């Protein structure tokens, strides 16, 4: 592709995003699959610029409003501002990218030229400016600013700022099938340099960009991609071999795999989810990890499985509910979800979360544990949800996270809960509460 054709592809994608009902990563995947002629270097350029623009949306919009020549909702204006302030390109080079060629971006208009000249006259420090409001500097949507300031207090700027850049690539080692040292050696042999994560007993973190699909360790099921925070939720469950375990919101099976590894193929693990297609996609992962002998897959879309669940009173030692949530803790991976909602509103999610907790509470044995988890930053989905559950269910009590965690210290984790963040822990924003049936 020519440089101008790359720019045209970026603009085409933003036009599609505007009307797409699905998150940006899905749209990009569909776009690329339908255009096999786009090479790997072109694809990387396009994706990096698209994500860079979305990660800088609040700052770009602030600049466009300040100079008055640009429209924040105009994709070309936002792209021009990104190329100049975010990438540091000079005006002649930017103009050359819009060459009006057959497959390229159309030439700059007079108004767009004025926009770039005004930015050049006013910008002294890239995307930042002394007069820029704090919320824009840290890319916090206005509707969430007060809510997150209440959560983070003096750390608000640091916490939100840590969510701007992309996430690390974390992996979980399947200790049932491989030794961690051997897996590290195998990955390094295939060109993937890693380090052990500080908290998860199974975690590795890539030190640079890595293509795991080309490694022996990944293809043999010795490692799976999973954020360290997600691994920590599974570890905090305290699952032991021989237990009866329910993963109620199993989804694609990431935490199911981690729980199964703790069980060492002894016991019973039931994976449930309302989305049967996601469970179907998880089955090959279960097979690759050699855990099919202990895993039962029961989609909640089928009435017979819903009836089965109603009969499971006092059955399980451990019940994990990684409930549907706002996903605000994954903003560094999915920056578009800051600005556009692709699912239910927060009030609806809070109601669904409470219903799930009430539904599964009866399945926990006396002395057993119910683990409530989200990838949300918001107190309504986290602490407030747990407090409301305990008011409704006096047969449960909260177990401090420090008492349940047996893999070393986790500094400043929001005792009695587990509250993780990119700033403090280099993980996604996760929350977990451990509730024990008296």
C-alpha positions as CSV (number, residue, x, y, z in Angstrom):
1,X,0.0,0.0,0.0
2,X,1.1,3.6,-0.6
3,X,1.3,5.9,2.4
4,X,-1.8,7.7,1.1
5,X,-3.7,4.4,0.8
6,X,-2.9,3.6,4.4
7,X,-4.4,7.0,5.4
8,X,-7.5,6.2,3.3
9,X,-7.9,2.9,5.1
10,X,-7.7,4.6,8.5
11,X,-10.4,7.0,7.5
12,X,-12.6,4.2,6.1
13,X,-12.3,2.4,9.4
14,X,-13.5,5.4,11.4
15,X,-16.4,5.8,9.0
16,X,-17.4,2.1,9.7
17,X,-16.9,2.6,13.5
18,X,-19.5,5.3,13.5
19,X,-22.2,2.9,12.4
20,X,-20.9,-0.4,13.8
21,X,-22.8,-2.1,16.6
22,X,-19.8,-4.0,17.8
23,X,-16.5,-3.0,19.4
24,X,-13.6,-1.7,17.4
25,X,-11.4,-4.8,17.6
26,X,-14.1,-6.9,16.0
27,X,-14.7,-4.3,13.2
28,X,-11.0,-4.1,12.5
29,X,-10.7,-7.9,12.3
30,X,-13.7,-8.1,9.8
31,X,-12.2,-5.3,7.7
32,X,-8.8,-6.9,7.5
33,X,-10.1,-10.4,6.7
34,X,-12.0,-8.9,3.7
35,X,-8.9,-7.3,2.4
36,X,-6.2,-9.9,2.1
37,X,-4.1,-7.6,-0.1
38,X,-3.2,-5.5,3.0
39,X,0.2,-6.7,4.1
40,X,1.4,-7.2,7.6
41,X,3.4,-3.9,7.8
42,X,0.4,-2.0,6.3
43,X,-1.9,-3.7,8.8
44,X,0.4,-2.8,11.7
45,X,0.6,0.9,10.6
46,X,-3.2,1.2,10.2
47,X,-4.0,-0.5,13.5
48,X,-1.4,1.4,15.5
49,X,-2.7,4.8,14.1
50,X,-6.4,3.8,14.7
51,X,-5.7,2.8,18.3
52,X,-3.5,5.8,18.9
53,X,-6.3,8.2,17.8
54,X,-8.9,6.5,20.0
55,X,-6.5,6.5,23.0
56,X,-6.0,10.3,22.5
57,X,-9.6,11.2,21.7
58,X,-10.2,13.6,24.6
59,X,-7.0,15.5,24.0
60,X,-7.5,15.6,20.2
61,X,-11.0,16.9,20.7
62,X,-9.8,19.5,23.1
63,X,-7.3,20.8,20.6
64,X,-9.9,20.9,17.8
65,X,-12.3,22.9,20.0
66,X,-9.5,25.3,21.0
67,X,-8.3,26.2,17.5
68,X,-11.9,26.4,16.1
69,X,-10.9,25.3,12.6
70,X,-11.7,21.6,13.2
71,X,-14.7,19.6,14.0
72,X,-14.2,16.9,16.7
73,X,-16.6,14.7,14.9
74,X,-14.8,15.0,11.6
75,X,-12.6,12.0,11.1
76,X,-10.1,13.8,8.9
77,X,-9.7,16.7,11.4
78,X,-9.0,14.3,14.2
79,X,-6.5,12.3,12.1
80,X,-4.7,15.5,11.0
81,X,-4.4,16.6,14.6
82,X,-3.1,13.1,15.6
83,X,-0.5,13.1,12.8
84,X,0.8,16.5,13.8
85,X,0.5,16.5,17.6
86,X,0.5,12.7,18.3
87,X,3.1,11.6,15.8
88,X,5.1,14.8,15.4
89,X,5.0,14.9,11.6
90,X,5.6,18.2,9.9
91,X,3.1,19.9,7.6
92,X,4.7,19.1,4.3
93,X,4.9,15.4,5.1
94,X,1.2,15.4,6.3
95,X,0.2,17.1,3.1
96,X,2.0,14.5,1.1
97,X,-0.1,11.7,2.7
98,X,-3.2,13.2,1.3
99,X,-2.2,13.0,-2.4
100,X,-5.6,12.6,-4.1
101,X,-4.3,9.4,-5.8
102,X,-6.7,6.7,-7.1
103,X,-6.5,4.6,-3.9
104,X,-5.3,7.3,-1.5
105,X,-6.8,10.0,0.6
106,X,-8.2,13.1,-1.1
107,X,-6.1,16.3,-1.0
108,X,-6.3,18.7,2.0
109,X,-8.8,21.4,1.7
110,X,-8.0,25.0,2.5
111,X,-9.8,24.7,5.9
112,X,-7.7,21.7,6.8
113,X,-4.5,23.5,5.9
114,X,-5.6,26.3,8.2
115,X,-6.2,23.8,11.0
116,X,-2.7,22.5,10.7
117,X,-1.2,26.0,10.6
118,X,-3.2,27.0,13.7
119,X,-2.0,23.9,15.6
120,X,1.6,24.7,14.6
121,X,1.2,28.2,16.0
122,X,-0.3,27.1,19.3
123,X,1.1,23.7,20.2
124,X,4.3,23.6,22.2
125,X,4.2,20.3,24.0
126,X,2.7,17.8,21.6
127,X,-0.8,16.7,22.7
128,X,-0.5,18.3,26.1
129,X,-1.2,22.0,27.0
130,X,-1.1,23.8,30.4
131,X,-4.8,24.9,30.0
132,X,-6.1,21.4,29.2
133,X,-8.5,20.1,31.9
134,X,-7.4,17.1,34.0
135,X,-10.1,14.8,32.6
136,X,-8.9,15.4,29.1
137,X,-5.3,15.0,30.0
138,X,-6.0,11.5,31.4
139,X,-8.6,10.6,28.8
140,X,-11.5,10.3,31.3
141,X,-15.0,10.6,29.9
142,X,-16.8,13.5,31.5
143,X,-19.7,11.3,32.7
144,X,-17.2,9.1,34.7
145,X,-15.0,11.8,36.2
146,X,-16.7,12.4,39.5
147,X,-17.4,8.6,40.0
148,X,-13.8,7.7,39.5
149,X,-12.4,10.6,41.5
150,X,-14.5,9.2,44.4
151,X,-12.9,5.8,43.9
152,X,-9.3,6.9,43.4
153,X,-9.0,10.2,45.3
154,X,-5.5,11.7,45.0
155,X,-4.4,8.9,42.7
156,X,-7.1,9.7,40.1
157,X,-4.6,11.3,37.6
158,X,-2.1,8.4,38.0
159,X,-4.7,5.7,37.8
160,X,-6.5,7.1,34.7
161,X,-3.2,8.0,33.1
162,X,-2.1,4.4,33.4
163,X,-5.1,3.3,31.3
164,X,-4.2,5.3,28.2
165,X,-1.4,3.1,26.9
166,X,-1.9,-0.5,25.7
167,X,-1.8,-3.5,28.0
168,X,1.0,-6.0,28.4
169,X,0.8,-9.5,26.9
170,X,0.4,-11.8,29.9
171,X,0.3,-15.6,29.8
172,X,-0.7,-18.3,32.2
173,X,1.4,-21.5,32.3
174,X,-0.6,-24.7,32.4
175,X,1.4,-26.4,35.2
176,X,-0.6,-29.6,34.6
177,X,1.2,-30.1,31.3
178,X,4.5,-28.3,31.7
179,X,7.1,-26.9,34.1
180,X,7.4,-23.1,34.2
181,X,11.2,-23.1,33.6
182,X,10.8,-25.4,30.6
183,X,8.0,-23.2,29.2
184,X,10.2,-20.1,29.6
185,X,13.1,-21.8,27.8
186,X,10.7,-23.0,25.0
187,X,9.3,-19.5,24.5
188,X,12.8,-18.0,24.4
189,X,13.9,-20.6,21.8
190,X,11.0,-19.4,19.6
191,X,12.0,-15.8,20.0
192,X,9.6,-14.7,22.8
193,X,11.4,-13.1,25.8
194,X,9.3,-13.2,29.0
195,X,9.6,-12.5,32.7
196,X,7.6,-13.9,35.6
197,X,4.7,-11.7,36.8
198,X,5.0,-10.5,40.4
199,X,1.7,-11.9,41.8
200,X,0.3,-14.8,39.9
201,X,1.9,-18.2,40.6
202,X,1.4,-19.2,36.9
203,X,2.0,-15.8,35.2
204,X,4.5,-14.8,32.5
205,X,4.7,-11.4,30.8
206,X,6.2,-10.8,27.3
207,X,9.0,-8.2,27.3
208,X,8.3,-7.1,23.8
209,X,5.8,-7.6,21.0
210,X,5.3,-11.4,20.6
211,X,3.5,-13.7,18.2
212,X,2.5,-16.6,20.5
213,X,0.7,-18.5,17.7
214,X,4.1,-19.3,16.2
215,X,5.4,-20.8,19.4
216,X,5.6,-24.5,20.4
217,X,4.5,-23.7,23.9
218,X,1.2,-22.0,22.8
219,X,0.3,-24.6,20.2
220,X,0.8,-27.4,22.7
221,X,-1.4,-25.8,25.3
222,X,1.4,-25.1,27.7
223,X,0.6,-21.4,27.9
224,X,-2.6,-19.4,27.4
225,X,-3.1,-15.7,27.0
226,X,-4.6,-14.3,30.2
227,X,-4.0,-11.0,32.1
228,X,-2.3,-11.5,35.4
229,X,-5.3,-9.9,37.2
230,X,-7.6,-12.5,35.7
231,X,-5.2,-15.2,36.8
232,X,-5.2,-13.8,40.4
233,X,-9.0,-14.1,40.6
234,X,-8.7,-17.8,39.8
235,X,-5.9,-18.2,42.3
236,X,-7.9,-16.4,45.0
237,X,-10.7,-19.0,44.7
238,X,-8.6,-21.4,46.6
239,X,-9.6,-24.4,44.5
240,X,-8.1,-27.8,45.5
241,X,-8.0,-31.2,43.8
242,X,-11.2,-33.2,44.4
243,X,-13.5,-30.2,44.9
244,X,-16.9,-29.5,43.3
245,X,-16.5,-26.2,41.4
246,X,-18.9,-24.1,39.4
247,X,-17.7,-21.4,37.0
248,X,-21.1,-19.7,36.4
249,X,-20.1,-17.0,33.9
250,X,-17.5,-19.1,32.1
251,X,-17.5,-17.2,28.8
252,X,-14.6,-18.3,26.6
253,X,-13.2,-20.5,29.4
254,X,-10.1,-18.5,30.5
255,X,-10.8,-18.8,34.2
256,X,-12.2,-22.3,33.8
257,X,-8.8,-23.4,32.5
258,X,-7.0,-21.8,35.4
259,X,-9.4,-23.4,37.9
260,X,-9.0,-26.8,36.3
261,X,-5.2,-26.5,36.5
262,X,-5.6,-26.1,40.3
263,X,-7.7,-29.2,40.5
264,X,-5.0,-31.4,38.8
265,X,-7.7,-33.4,37.0
266,X,-9.3,-34.5,40.2
267,X,-12.9,-33.4,41.1
268,X,-15.7,-31.8,39.1
269,X,-15.8,-28.5,37.3
270,X,-19.0,-27.2,35.7
271,X,-18.7,-24.3,33.1
272,X,-21.9,-22.4,32.5
273,X,-22.8,-19.3,30.5
274,X,-25.8,-17.8,28.8
275,X,-23.9,-17.6,25.5
276,X,-23.7,-21.2,24.1
277,X,-21.4,-20.1,21.2
278,X,-18.7,-18.9,23.6
279,X,-18.8,-22.2,25.5
280,X,-18.6,-24.1,22.2
281,X,-15.5,-22.1,21.3
282,X,-14.0,-22.9,24.7
283,X,-14.2,-26.7,24.2
284,X,-11.1,-26.9,21.9
285,X,-9.2,-25.0,24.6
286,X,-10.3,-27.5,27.2
287,X,-9.2,-30.3,24.9
288,X,-5.8,-28.7,24.3
289,X,-5.3,-28.3,28.0
290,X,-6.3,-32.0,28.7
291,X,-9.0,-31.1,31.2
292,X,-12.1,-32.5,29.4
293,X,-12.2,-35.4,32.0
294,X,-13.3,-33.0,34.8
295,X,-15.2,-30.2,32.9
296,X,-18.9,-30.3,32.3
297,X,-20.2,-27.7,29.8
298,X,-23.8,-26.6,30.5
299,X,-25.1,-23.6,28.5
300,X,-27.8,-21.7,30.3
301,X,-29.6,-21.2,27.0
302,X,-31.0,-24.7,27.4
303,X,-33.9,-25.2,29.8
304,X,-32.6,-28.6,31.0
305,X,-29.4,-27.0,32.3
306,X,-31.4,-24.2,34.0
307,X,-33.5,-26.9,35.7
308,X,-30.3,-28.8,36.7
309,X,-28.9,-25.6,38.3
310,X,-32.1,-25.2,40.4
311,X,-31.5,-28.7,41.9
312,X,-27.9,-27.9,43.0
313,X,-28.6,-26.7,46.5
314,X,-25.5,-26.9,48.7
315,X,-23.5,-28.7,46.0
316,X,-20.4,-26.7,45.3
317,X,-17.3,-26.0,47.4
318,X,-16.4,-23.1,45.2
319,X,-18.7,-20.9,42.9
320,X,-17.0,-18.3,40.7
321,X,-19.2,-15.5,39.3
322,X,-17.2,-13.4,36.9
323,X,-20.3,-11.4,36.1
324,X,-21.2,-9.3,33.1
325,X,-20.0,-5.7,33.8
326,X,-19.2,-2.4,32.2
327,X,-15.7,-3.6,31.3
328,X,-14.2,-0.3,32.4
329,X,-11.2,-2.1,33.8
330,X,-10.2,-3.1,30.3
331,X,-10.1,0.4,28.9
332,X,-6.4,0.1,28.0
333,X,-7.2,-2.9,25.8
334,X,-10.5,-1.6,24.5
335,X,-10.2,2.3,24.4
336,X,-13.3,2.7,22.2
337,X,-15.5,1.4,25.1
338,X,-14.7,4.5,27.0
339,X,-16.6,6.6,24.5
340,X,-19.3,4.2,23.1
341,X,-21.4,1.7,25.0
342,X,-21.9,-1.7,23.2
343,X,-23.9,-3.4,25.9
344,X,-26.5,-2.8,28.6
345,X,-26.5,0.5,30.6
346,X,-24.8,0.5,34.0
347,X,-28.1,0.4,36.0
348,X,-29.2,-2.7,34.0
349,X,-25.8,-4.4,34.6
350,X,-26.0,-3.8,38.4
351,X,-29.5,-5.4,38.4
352,X,-28.3,-8.4,36.5
353,X,-25.2,-8.8,38.8
354,X,-27.4,-8.9,41.8
355,X,-29.7,-11.4,40.3
356,X,-26.8,-13.7,39.4
357,X,-25.5,-13.6,43.0
358,X,-28.9,-14.4,44.4
359,X,-29.3,-17.3,42.0
360,X,-26.0,-19.0,42.7
361,X,-25.9,-18.4,46.4
362,X,-28.0,-21.5,47.2
363,X,-25.6,-23.7,45.3
364,X,-22.7,-23.1,47.7
365,X,-22.1,-25.7,50.5
366,X,-21.9,-24.6,54.1
367,X,-18.3,-23.6,54.5
368,X,-18.0,-23.2,50.8
369,X,-17.1,-19.9,49.0
370,X,-18.7,-17.7,46.5
371,X,-16.3,-15.5,44.6
372,X,-17.7,-12.4,43.0
373,X,-15.6,-10.7,40.3
374,X,-15.7,-8.0,37.7
375,X,-13.4,-6.1,35.3
376,X,-15.0,-2.9,36.4
377,X,-13.7,0.3,38.1
378,X,-17.0,1.4,39.4
379,X,-18.0,1.1,43.0
380,X,-21.7,0.4,42.0
381,X,-20.6,-2.9,40.4
382,X,-18.0,-3.8,43.0
383,X,-18.1,-2.8,46.7
384,X,-21.7,-1.6,46.7
385,X,-22.9,-4.8,45.0
386,X,-21.2,-7.0,47.6
387,X,-22.5,-4.9,50.5
388,X,-26.1,-5.2,49.1
389,X,-25.7,-9.0,48.7
390,X,-24.5,-9.4,52.3
391,X,-27.6,-7.4,53.5
392,X,-29.8,-9.8,51.6
393,X,-28.0,-13.0,52.6
394,X,-26.9,-13.1,56.3
395,X,-25.8,-16.7,55.8
396,X,-22.7,-15.3,54.0
397,X,-19.7,-13.4,55.4
398,X,-16.9,-11.5,53.7
399,X,-13.4,-13.2,53.8
400,X,-10.6,-10.6,53.7
401,X,-8.6,-11.0,50.5
402,X,-5.4,-11.1,52.5
403,X,-6.7,-14.2,54.4
404,X,-7.6,-16.0,51.2
405,X,-4.4,-15.2,49.2
406,X,-1.7,-17.8,49.7
407,X,0.8,-16.8,47.1
408,X,2.6,-14.0,48.7
409,X,1.8,-10.3,49.5
410,X,-0.3,-8.1,47.2
411,X,0.5,-4.5,48.1
412,X,-2.2,-2.0,48.5
413,X,-5.0,-4.1,47.0
414,X,-8.1,-2.6,48.6
415,X,-8.5,-4.8,51.6
416,X,-10.9,-6.6,52.4
417,X,-11.4,-6.8,48.6
418,X,-9.1,-7.4,45.7
419,X,-9.0,-4.3,43.6
420,X,-6.3,-4.2,40.9
421,X,-5.3,-1.5,38.5
422,X,-2.7,-0.8,35.7
423,X,-1.1,1.9,37.8
424,X,-0.5,-0.1,41.0
425,X,-0.3,-3.6,39.8
426,X,0.3,-3.5,36.0
427,X,-2.8,-5.5,35.4
428,X,-6.3,-4.6,34.0
429,X,-8.7,-3.1,36.5
430,X,-10.2,-6.1,38.3
431,X,-12.3,-6.5,41.5
432,X,-13.0,-9.6,43.5
433,X,-14.7,-10.4,46.8
434,X,-14.6,-13.7,48.6
435,X,-17.9,-14.6,50.3
436,X,-18.0,-17.7,52.6
437,X,-21.2,-19.5,53.5
438,X,-21.4,-19.8,57.3
